[in-house]
Amino acid sequence: MGQGHERRATAVAAAEEYGAVLSRRLLRGLGVTHDHIRHEVEAERWRTLGHQTVAMHRGPVDDLARRWRAVWEVGHLITVVDGVTALQHAGLVGFSSPTLHVSIPHGCRPYRSRGVVTHTVPVRAQGEVIGAGLPHTRPDIAAIRAAHWAASDRQAALILCMTVQQRLTTPERLLQTAETLRIRGRTRFVATVVADLADGAESLGELDFSRLCRARGLPEPTRQAVVKTPSGRIYLDVRWVEIGLVVEIDGAQHREGLELSDDNLGRNAVVVEGDSLLRIDLIGLRLETKAFLDQVCRAHARLSALAAA
């Protein structure tokens, strides 16, 4: 076995934990020189993925390799995978992003890399970087930053909701981080959505909903109205008793187990008894306030006309 074959085998084995890619710096540590790399590339066994990254194969690269490439190409000593990319590395599924997001400390000069968005952070929070393996920010910080860096309020809310629903962090941890992490951008909106995700969001939603109704000229509804059903008493979020209109404000957290079935049984009983029921999720109320209030106003007007007839 020649030296070239041994060197190649050593590099391929070392690259396994990086997604089958290595940086030129790591390759030098294995005794692989610039000329060795050039020889492997010319022989069409390896290929370069930028100035600093070398793939040990000619096929497509996986997500782990793409993230390591982002770190090495932007600057290996200063770069941390951040935002939605850090969340994906922590296990977030169901959210796709065409670009990778990394962050660097303020004052550092990064290198530009295709497909990578580099964000500058004024100061890193204590313990924010998880350094085992790929350097990435912990989920609560990554989620708050991702929401601020999102393309729209809708995308920001989606990222925050998915992070909690997939148990990458807790609403309480998000709330604490949102209060201490200062980022320019949609600060008020992010704080509102995080508060909605935390405990007590349901009562907050009802109070906000009543305020929105008053602004649209609707009469004050009854909050937490008690209704007797065949299965017992249930509490309705918002009810206009005189016309039989009920609005349920669904909390922002994902409901689990039998809670949803129990809720549906109770709410269906109200409809069976003659009330009209509208459901509004709290995050939807933040994002599509006018559209949801338009529906409530139309329902209120129709039922009021029927009651007066």
Buried (B, 14 or more C-beta within 10 A) or exposed (E): EEEEEEBBEBBBEBBEEBBBBBBBEBBBEBEBEEEBBEBBBEEEBBBBBBEBBBBBBEEEBEEBBBBBBBBBBBBBEBBBBBBBBBBBBBEBEEBEBEEBBBBBEEEEEBBEBEEBBBBEBEEBBEEBBBEEEBBBBBBBBBBBBBBBBBEEBBBBBBBBBBBBBBEBBBBEBBBBBBEEBEBEEBBEBBBBBBBBBBEEBBBBBBEBBBEBBEEEEBEEBBBEBEBEBEEEEBEBBBBBEEBBBBBBBBBBBEEEEEEEEEBEBBBEBBEEEEBBBBBBBBBBBBBBBEEBBEBBBEBBEEBBEEEEE
